[in-house]
Amino acid sequence: MRWFAWPGELRRAGVLSMNARNALYIAERNPRRLYPRVDDKLLTKQLALDAGMAVPDLYGVVSTYHDARRFERLLEGREDFVIKPARGAGGDGIVVVAGRLGDGYLKINGARMAREDIVYHLGNILSGMYSFGGRPDRAMIEYRVRPDSVFNAISHLGVPDVRVIVQRGFPVLAMLRLPTRASGGKANLHQGAVGTGIDIATGLTTHGVWHGHPVDKHPDSLEPLEGVEIPGWDRILELSARGYELTGLGYLGVDIVIDREQGPLILELNARPGLAIQVANRRGLRARLEQIDREADPNMDADARAAFVRERFAGAR
């Protein structure tokens, strides 16, 4: 079996190339003046809250080194939390704290972290170590999501998330990103997470990909990846569709986590979502983007757009 295809084969399969994505969708449909709405996670969270959309609770913001040394005041006695850069990308700079350990803290992977280690990390975030262009940043401290139990057998440590590509407000392709031992518990495909396609119409997982190659089982648990029903799927599609009004971006990636108590929560939005979702679904993205341009009514509201894609893509696996 060969693991490559000629350019002509890819075009016929409706695969979207990076150049085509940049020229036809990002450049044409995503005005740069709107990028702060997704590049600044604090602004994204505030926009979502203003629109009545569910997000992880924000405990506080660290804006100065003085704030960093007093970060525990933001926790109000909570022992588990997440630290993330407001302008970070690719999961860099995110620290997940599972609880206290004596005078220090315990990370989700079992590693110990002294209080001064957290202060130091917050200082690195403020200095711009993880931000776009190395610009000074702020740190967010927020609720630690506890994944729905359906993911217990197919995820290692961290929090799985659902990435949905949205075209002019219509969800067109989705995948589940599953942390692995290799990814250090992060749901980032470039760091070794598993991507699993999701049938838009049913919310059932389909094909898997790991390090660019097809897989049928999670590499750590060896549990099958196909046929897992994503909880709250209708809600996930509706939240994704509403990302269009929230940002004004015509080509958008919406990342959603599923908390065992609160259900689907918007985690991040992305103006430049990657293309690995095509490999996870074994389906070209461009074909669906063009289908939406041809067939969809742009005057539909978000709920109608979500219903449209469930009906239009039914049986297309």
RALIN-V696706 format. One record per backbone hydrogen bond with DSSP energy under -1.0 kcal/mol. CO is the residue of the C=O (numbers start at 1). NH is the residue of the N-H. E is the energy in kcal/mol with one decimal. If there is no record, write none. Layout:
CO/NH/E + CO/NH/E
//
This chain:
6/10/-2.0 + 7/11/-2.3 + 8/12/-2.1 + 9/13/-1.5 + 10/15/-2.5 + 11/14/-1.6 + 14/286/-1.0 + 14/287/-1.6 + 17/21/-2.5 + 18/22/-2.6 + 19/23/-2.5 + 20/24/-2.8 + 21/25/-1.4 + 21/26/-2.8 + 22/27/-2.4 + 25/29/-1.7 + 26/30/-1.6 + 29/250/-2.3 + 31/34/-2.1 + 32/35/-1.5 + 34/37/-1.6 + 35/38/-2.1 + 35/39/-2.9 + 36/40/-1.6 + 40/44/-2.5 + 41/45/-2.4 + 42/46/-2.1 + 43/47/-2.7 + 44/48/-2.4 + 45/49/-2.5 + 46/50/-2.5 + 47/51/-1.5 + 48/53/-3.0 + 49/52/-1.5 + 54/266/-2.9 + 57/143/-2.9 + 60/141/-2.5 + 62/139/-2.4 + 64/68/-1.9 + 65/69/-1.6 + 67/70/-1.0 + 68/71/-1.4 + 70/73/-1.7 + 71/74/-1.6 + 75/78/-1.7 + 81/97/-2.9 + 82/142/-2.4 + 83/95/-2.4 + 84/140/-3.1 + 86/41/-3.3 + 87/132/-1.0 + 89/92/-1.6 + 91/94/-1.4 + 95/83/-2.9 + 96/108/-2.0 + 97/81/-1.6 + 99/106/-2.9 + 101/104/-2.2 + 104/101/-2.2 + 105/113/-2.6 + 106/98/-2.7 + 106/99/-1.2 + 107/110/-2.1 + 111/107/-3.2 + 113/105/-2.8 + 114/118/-1.6 + 115/119/-2.1 + 116/120/-2.4 + 117/121/-2.3 + 118/122/-2.7 + 119/123/-2.0 + 120/124/-1.9 + 121/125/-2.1 + 122/126/-2.4 + 123/127/-1.8 + 124/129/-2.1 + 125/128/-1.6 + 126/137/-1.3 + 131/134/-1.8 + 132/135/-1.2 + 138/86/-2.8 + 139/62/-3.0 + 140/84/-2.1 + 141/59/-2.4 + 141/60/-1.7 + 142/82/-2.2 + 146/260/-2.9 + 148/151/-1.9 + 149/152/-1.7 + 151/154/-1.0 + 156/158/-1.2 + 161/177/-3.3 + 162/256/-2.5 + 163/175/-2.2 + 164/254/-2.7 + 165/172/-3.0 + 165/173/-1.0 + 166/252/-2.2 + 167/170/-1.8 + 170/167/-2.8 + 173/165/-3.0 + 174/198/-1.9 + 175/163/-2.7 + 176/196/-2.6 + 177/161/-1.7 + 178/194/-2.6 + 179/156/-1.8 + 180/185/-2.1 + 181/184/-1.2 + 186/188/-1.3 + 188/191/-1.2 + 188/193/-2.0 + 189/192/-1.3 + 194/178/-3.2 + 195/209/-2.6 + 196/176/-3.2 + 197/206/-2.8 + 199/203/-3.1 + 203/230/-2.8 + 204/199/-2.8 + 205/227/-2.5 + 207/197/-2.8 + 208/215/-1.8 + 209/195/-2.6 + 210/213/-1.8 + 213/210/-2.8 + 215/208/-1.0 + 216/225/-2.6 + 218/222/-2.4 + 223/218/-2.6 + 228/205/-2.0 + 232/236/-2.2 + 233/237/-2.4 + 234/238/-2.0 + 235/239/-2.7 + 236/240/-2.3 + 237/241/-2.5 + 238/242/-2.0 + 241/244/-1.5 + 242/246/-2.0 + 243/247/-1.8 + 244/248/-2.9 + 250/168/-3.3 + 252/166/-3.2 + 253/270/-2.5 + 254/164/-2.4 + 255/267/-3.0 + 255/268/-1.3 + 256/162/-3.2 + 257/265/-3.0 + 258/148/-1.6 + 259/263/-1.9 + 263/259/-2.4 + 265/257/-2.5 + 268/255/-2.7 + 270/253/-2.8 + 275/278/-1.8 + 276/280/-2.1 + 277/281/-1.6 + 278/282/-1.2 + 278/283/-1.8 + 280/197/-1.2 + 285/289/-2.3 + 286/290/-2.6 + 287/291/-1.7 + 288/292/-2.2 + 289/293/-1.8 + 290/294/-1.9 + 291/295/-2.6 + 292/296/-2.0 + 297/300/-1.7 + 301/305/-2.2 + 302/306/-2.2 + 303/307/-2.1 + 304/308/-2.2 + 305/309/-1.9 + 306/310/-1.7 + 307/311/-2.0 + 308/312/-3.2 + 309/313/-2.3 + 313/316/-1.9 + 315/317/-1.1
//
